[in-house]
Amino acid sequence: MLTADLVANLLISRFYLTVLQDMGGTATFALFLGLAAFSFLFIFAMAPETKGRPLEAIRVYWENGGRWPDAPARAPRRGPRPGSSPRIAADRCRLMTGTRMAAEMAEQPARLASLVVRAGEVARLVGGRRFDGVTIVARGSPDHAATYGRYLLEAATGRPVSMAAPSLHTLYGIEADYRGQLVVAVSQSGRTPEIVRTLEALSGAGGFGLAITNDEASELAARAEAVVALRLGEEEAVPATKTVTGQMVAFVLLAGALGKLPFSSAALTALPSAVDEVLADGGCADDAVAALDDAAQLIVVARGYLYGAALETALKIKETCSLLADGYSSADLRHGPIAAVTHGPPVIDLNADGPAHADVSELTSELRRRGAQVVTVGAGGDVSLPAEVPEALAPGLAVVRGQQLARALALRLGYDPDRPEGLTKVTPT
């Protein structure tokens, strides 16, 4: 705008007197009147009304080829997020589609299929080494994939697997001995400073550093002795989707390289097809979120292998819906927090056939007796999971169901799940 104004002033100052001398006063002013009228009509027809709209809304207008998104304008049902104005909240609803998140969710079957065939490659990375134990370094969604990896690695190797406390190394600078340890650092971007520094510290203390990241040229990859490069393509939506399930499959491959998996290779090969089946049946998730419409907070519960999926589902709902959600093991929920559930927040339970099934089912019945509203995710539940998938592989499917529930609930409440307010793709802790 400033450039156009300066250029117009330059042209007028350069040619005005010449035009005035050649055409006379009346014709000159008639010419400029015509130009002004043409400019007004051009701007009126071509330029969008931007009054009261945030810059983000204007940017999306031009990205969409000069069209505002078709979603109806309405304010979020519980009001705008803290710190945002009602006008900004309403404009975000106009942009509310969640198309990027949906597109990246839809990529998961093909992306996972490209990963499950790389078992030999991952086995070569650890090179037949024998480790005394495994320590995992992660934050956020990778931490939840790592929780699943912790269960799977300990079951496969029979050796202790622990989650590192990064602050001990980045803030307190403790002296540690990690000789004989496999140190697995997990980061979608490979650029989280805390994860990079912790991997450096534990590798420097004698550990063998292995990075799981979507960016094999990242700083984390450069600091590791071996890298499982996910190669899942860029993830643009702020909530992680394909990178989480990709990290989970990477842990499956790593566990298979170090020990015996609790399921067959055929079951792993069939996992992408099962994910595709879940994605094709998104309607049950859309229906289920109606029960969560008025919730101010909720609880996600599971046990065993599915515990990491409960944590991840709770995080996805927090990120996309501006709603306080917590993930619990069914055992931990019984140790006190269950008292807050009676006639309180609704509960999403994740369950699959296996040793933990009876415990979670019993808890679900108890919660309903106490008056809690429970949405069940599992074979035969309110939101189904394929029954033929082994329990130790079901967490990947449950995470996809959690993505569907979070996206559907965000749209129902009037939020854009692609760009949760106040969050960025890389968190610089």
N, C-alpha and C positions, 0 to 999 in steps of 0.2 A: 504493500500500500504506500509506504513512504517513497519507494523507488518510482512508482507511477506518478505520484504527486510532484516529485522533483523533475521528472522528465517532462511532464505537462507544463510546469512553470518555465523550464528552459525553452521549450518550443514557442510558447506565447511571447516570452521576452525577445526571442530571436526574430519572429516573423510578424508580430502584431503591427508595428509601425508601417512595415512594407504593405501589408494587407489593407491597413487603414488608408494609406496614400493612394493605392491602386483602386480600391473598391468604394471608398467613401464611408462615412460613419454609419449610415443606416444599414447598408449591406453587410458591413463588418459585424455589427452587433446582431444582425439577423443570422449570420453564419454561426456565431458563437452560441446564440440561443438554440439553433438547431442541433449543434453538437452537444449542448447540455441536455436537451430533451432526449436525444438518442442515448446518451450515457445513462440517464435516469431509467429509461425503459430497458436498456440492456442489463443494468444492475438489478432492477426489479424482477426481471425474468430469469436471470441466471444465477444470482447470488442467493444463498440460503439465508433465512432469518436466524441469526445467531444470538439474539438477545437472551441473556440469562443462561446460555449453554456453556458448559466447561470446555476447555480446549480439547479434551479427550473426545467429546461428542463431535466436535467440528472435524477433528482428524478422521474419525471413523466415517463421517459423511463423505469426505473426499475419497477415502479408501474404497467406499462402496459405489464409486462411480457417480457421485452426486445424488445419492439417495439416502434418506434416513432409514434405519432398520424398521421393519414392519411391525415389530412387537408393540403392543399397546402401552401407552404411558400410564403407569400407576405407581404410587409410592409403595415401598416395602411394607408388608402387613404389620411389622412391629416397629415401623418408623425407620428413619435413616440410621446408618451406623454412627456410633459416637464420633463426633468431630466433623461430620459432613452435613452440609446444608440440605434442607428439603428439596431445593431446586436441583442440586447435584444428584441427590438420590433419585429424583424423578427422571433426570436425564440418563442416569445409568440404567434405569428400567427400560428406556427407549432402546438402549443398546443391548439389552438383555437377550442373549441367544444361547450362549455357551457352545457356540459352533466349534471353536478351536478345541475345547476339552472333548467334545463329542467325537471330533475327527481323530484326535490322538487316541481316544479309547478304542475307536474302530480299527486302528492300526494294529492292535495288540496280537490278534491271532497270527498275522503274517510275520510280525517282528519276533514273536516268541518261537515261531517255527524256524526262523533263521538262527536262533540261539541253541535250541535243543540238539541240533546236529553238531555242535562244536565241543562235545564232551572230550574228544581226543586232544583238541587244542588246549583245553583247560588242564587236562592231566599232564601234558608236557610242561606246562608252566610251573607246576610244583615239583616236577622232575623226580618223582619217586622218593622225595624227602620224607623223613619220619619226624613228626613234630610232637613235642610233649603236650601241647595244647594249642588252642586258638584264641586270639583276642581280637574283637571286632570294634572298629572305630566308626561311628556314624552319628548323625543328628537328623531330626525330622523324619520324613518318609523313609529315607534309607535306614534309619534306626529301626523302623518297624519291619522292613524287609530283613534287617539283620537279626531281629528277634526271632523271626521264622528260621533264618539261617542258623541261629544258635541251637534251636531244638534239633534241626536236621543234622547239623555237623556233629553234635554230641551223640545223637543216635547212631550215626554212621561210623564214627571213629571210636566211640567208647572212651574218649578222652575229654578233659574239662574244656569248656568253651565259655568265655566271659566277655562282657561288654566293658570296654575301657571307659574310664572317667577322664575325658579330655582336660578338664580344668586342672587336674592334678599336675598335668604336664605343661599346659599353656599359661597357667596363672601361678601355680605353686612351685613349679620346677623341681619336682621330687626326683631323687635318684632311684632308678629301677633296674631290674635285671630281667630282660626278656629273652635270654638265650634259650633256644629250643622252641620258641613260640612262633607260630604263624600269625602275623598281624595283618588283618584284612581291613582296609580302609574303604569306605563306601561313600560316594558322592556323585550325584547326577551330573553336575557340572565339572567336578574336579577342581573347583575354585574356592571352596569354603576354607578360609584361612585356618580355622581351628583344626579342621580335619587334616590339612596338609602338615601343620606343625606337630600334631600328635603322632602322625605316621613317622615323621622325621625323628621325633624323640624316641619312639619305641624301636624303630630300626637302629638308631644309634645305640640303644641299650641291648642290642644283640638279636632283635627279632628279624624275621624274614618278612619284608613288606610286600604285600600284594594289594593292588588297587582295583576296585570295581567301579568303573565310571563310563559315562556315555561319551566322554571326550578324551580320546587317547593322546591328544596333544596338550592336555591340561597340566597344570603344575603338580597336581596329585600324581598323575601318571609318571611325570618326570622324576618324582621322588621315590617311586616304588621300584622294587627289584623285578616285579612281574606285574602285568596288567591284563585284566579281563576287560577288553573294550566291548561295550554293549552294542555299539553301532546301530542304534535305534532311530536315528534321525533326530533333528532338532525338536525339542519340546517347547512350544510357545506358550501354551496356557500355564498360568502360575501353578495350579494344583498338579502335582506329578501324577501321571497315570501309567503310561507305557514304560517309563523308566523304573517304576516300583515293581511291576510284575517282571520286568527284565532283570532287575537285581535279584528277585526271588529265584528266578530260573538260574541265574549265575551261581547262587548258593547251592542249588541242586547239583549243578555240574561240579562245583568244588567238592561237595560232600561225596559225590560219586567217585571223584579222583582220589579221595583220601580214605574211603571206606566203603561199606555196603549200604546201599540205599534201601529204605523200607518199602519199596515198590519196584515194579518191573520197568525195564527200558521201554516196553511197549506202552505202558501207562504214561510215561513221560512223553513219548512221541505223540500220544493222543491228546495231550494237554491243550495245544493250540486249537484243536477242533472243539474241545469242550468250552474253551473261552469264547469261540465263535458262537456256539450254541447259547451261551449266557447272554451275549450281546444281542443276539437276534430276538431274545425274549425280554425286551426292556419294559414291556407293558406292566408286568407284575410289580416292578419297582415304582413305576408311576402311580399305580393304584395304592401301594403300601404307604407312600409318603402322606396320603390324606390323613392318616392316623397321627402324623407328627406335626400337623399344620399349626397348632396353637402352642406347641412346646417351647418353653423358654430355655430348656436344657434337656439333655437326654444321656442315656448310658448305653454303651455297646459292650456286650459280654460274650466271652468264649472261653475255651480252655485248651491247653496243650498246643498242638501245631497251629491252631486257629487264633491263638492269643495275639500274635503280631497283626493279623488281619483285623481284629477288633480295635487295636490301637490305631491302625491306619484308617479304618472307616470313621472312627471318632475324629481324627484329624481332618479328614476330607470334609466332614460336616462343619467342623469349626471354621475351616478356611473359606468355604463357599457360602455358608448360610448365616454367618455372624451369630452362631448359636453355640453355647457352651456344651460340649460333648466330651465324655470321658470314657476310655476303654478300660475294662477290668477283666481279670481272670475270674471265672465263676467262684473259685476258691477264695480269692481276695474279697469279692463282693460280700460273701457271707461273714467276713471278719469285720463287721461294723457298718460299712456303707449301705448294706441292704435296708437298714432302718430308715434311710432317707428316701427309699424308693416307694414305700407304701403311699399310695395316692399322690405320688410325686411325679418325677420325670418319666416319660415312656422309656422302654428298654428295647434295643435291637439285640437279639441273640443270634450268634453264628454257630451252626452245629453241623456235624457231618458224622456219618457212620464210623464207629471206631471206639476205642477205649474211653474217650471223653464224652461220648454221646449221652450216656445215661445220666451223668452228673449235670450236664447243661440242661437236659430235658427236665430233670427233677427240679432244678433251680427255676426254670421257666414256669412250671406248675406252681411252685411256691410263690413266685412273684404275682402270678395271676390270682392266687388265693388272697394275697394281700391287697388286691385291687389295682395292681399296676397294669398298664397297657403295654403289651409285648408284641413286637413284630418279629417273627421268626424267619431266619434265612437258613435254608437247608432243604434237603430232599423232603418233599411233602409239606414244606413250610409256606408261610405267606409269600415269601420270595424264594423261588426254588433254586436248588443247585443240582447238577447232574448226579444221580445216585451212584453211578458206576465208577466215579473218580475216587481213588484211595484217599483216606483221611490226610495223609502227609502231603498230598498234592492239592487238596481242596482249598488251602489258604489263598492260592492265586485266584481261584474262581470267586471266593468270598470277597477278595479285594476289589475285583471287577464289579460285583454286586454293590459293594460300598460306594464305588465311583458313581454307579447309576443312581443310587439312593441320594447321594449328596447333590448331584447335578439336578435331579428332578425336584428335590426339595428347594434348592436355591432358586430355580426358575419359578416354582410355585409361590415362593415368598417374595419374589421380585428382585432378586440379585443376579448379577452377571457372574457365573462361576469361572469364566475365563480370566477375569481380572479382579480378584477380591481386593477391596479397598485397603490400602496400607501394607500390602504384601508385595514382595518382589521375588523373582525367580531364584536369585542367589542371595542367601542370607549371610552377611559378612560377620559371623561370630568369631 
